[in-house]
Amino acid sequence: MKNLIILGAGTAGTIMASHLRKKLAKSDWTITMVDRATHHDYQPGYLFMPFGIYSADDVRRPMKRTVPHGIDFRETDVDRIDAEANRVLLPDGTALPYDVLIIATGVHPAPDQVEGMVNGDWRKNVHEFYTFEGAQALAGRLKSWQGGKLVVHICEMPIKCPVAPLEFCFLADAWLQKQGLRDKTEIIYVTPMSGAFTKPVASGILGKLLDEKRISVVHDFAIARVDAEKKAIVSWDEKEVSYDLLVTVPPNMGAEMIERSGLGDELNYVPTDKHTLQSKAHPNIFVIGDATDCPTSKAGSVAHFEAEVLTENILHFIAGEPLRSRFDGHANCFIESGHGKAFLLDFNYDQEPVTGTFPLPAVGPMKLLGESRLNHLGKMAFKWIYWNVLLPGLPIPFIGHQMSRLGKNIPPQDLKTAA
């Protein structure tokens, strides 16, 4: 009997368990999934919790409901990976041997990496919404909001779901209007980037939307510390942005266990072949989702597309064949813009988001980089798709792991480059 171990029972790990349990014979392979969590969260739902759009019950399910049948689930932390000996070491000293290892340990916000962020003001006037607890605490804080300076801030890139801070700004604008508090609130978006988003065309369109919604933007802000006494964030060149309520995205880091195992970079991301998803250091270790250092978005859609490629490559690896399947960096995401409308992006390593129709050319029915009610409905429907299609590893019609160029208004020079 051979052993395949998946570290992490979040989006990426669960999808891989669903795929591989269908592909590997139970008589030949034991599949073990290890995670200390007792619940599985629909993490895109964190964004909606502060505004009362989703409740805690909408985003959280007991882990026993999401672990695929036929998987040996271990509810425990991991001490480290002993890659030379092909084993995973648990805190109690147990050693789990593996023939193939999949690292799907994701990322987590690390507010302690910024001086002064975690102090007496944390979870009072300084909040984040990238965790279940953070989203709940922020929801409570907004209930008492009567106006002032609301600062939405990104510490550094990369972060999980890079559009989420923008979405928070847009949803806050709509929520404040509904509460009669918009004219009493100044919204400021503070980013380390030179634009609103990481890709130029999308950045221009989303930047204009920020202007239209009277959301001020501070670019190229590299945070050095939070001054709780002044209620201000301070950059390394001593620029200050004051706040009454700071909603920050702390630095995102990979699992500490990766550092203890000697497998990660300075942010604990695992160096990974961006096309095959194989570890660059160990051929029988594969990496998926937010745990990789691949230059694409850290988003659930990416994990879904990566899983299709990784499943095939693991089967090739087990059969002693070259890794033939290639991941192109495909990512897509909805961007809530408030008032029941949203944008949609679809891109990969080589093609930035552009306008067009999705998933079918001309027909659509969704607009790329265009605001529409249908895009919003697609965003809201994704929660059902997540629980019932993505996690069980079922295919989504018309949307494959390779990004389609059909329906996209790609500039001629970009088409020549791609060819």
PyMOL commands that set and color helices and strands:
alter all, ss='L'
color gray80, all
select helices_A, chain A and resi 11-23+43-51+56-59+63-66+111-113+132-143+164-179+182-184+200-212+256-261+289-291+300-318+373-390+412-418
alter helices_A, ss='H'
color red, helices_A
select strands_A, chain A and resi 2-7+29-35+39-41+60-62+72-75+80-82+87-89+95-97+100-103+107-109+126-127+148-154+185-190+215-218+223-227+232-235+240-242+245-249+252-254+285-287+331-338+341-347+356-360+364-368
alter strands_A, ss='S'
color yellow, strands_A
deselect
rebuild
show_as cartoon
